[in-house]
Amino acid sequence: MLDERTSALLEKINEFCGEGGFKIAEEKELLSCFSGDVSREELKKMLSYLSERRYIDVKYADEGVYCLCPLSEGRLYFETLKENRREGARRRAAVVFMSALGGFLGAFLGSLIAFAIALFAGGI
């Protein structure tokens, strides 16, 4: 599992190279995906980390210009992440639905029992 900043960088590379193949990216473009301050050295370390783990392929890196291509592992990482998010949303929806159904069913049965008690006790 990647940390938040490295994951954001990989997502930016996947967006940038969406059609596939190698694309040339400037350092400013890659740094734009971070909300906080990230130095050039940290960016180089993250790119190296992604390259070592076969998420991306770096054809060359020269003075703030990078030729990058996401590999199948990098694409698969985000597909899996998206699927996990969708699955989590489905589970939450199922829990909400079952909770609402249980609440309505419990209220209905409770009112039937109260009605039956009142009917047999001669209150109605």
Protein Blocks (a to p, Z undefined) as FASTA:
>chain_A
ZZfklmmmmmmmmmmmmngpjddddfklmmmmpmbdcdfklmmmmmmmmmmnomaccfba
cehiacddddfklmmmmmmmmmmmmmmmmmmmmmmmmmmmmmmmmmmmmmmmmmmmmmmn
opZZ
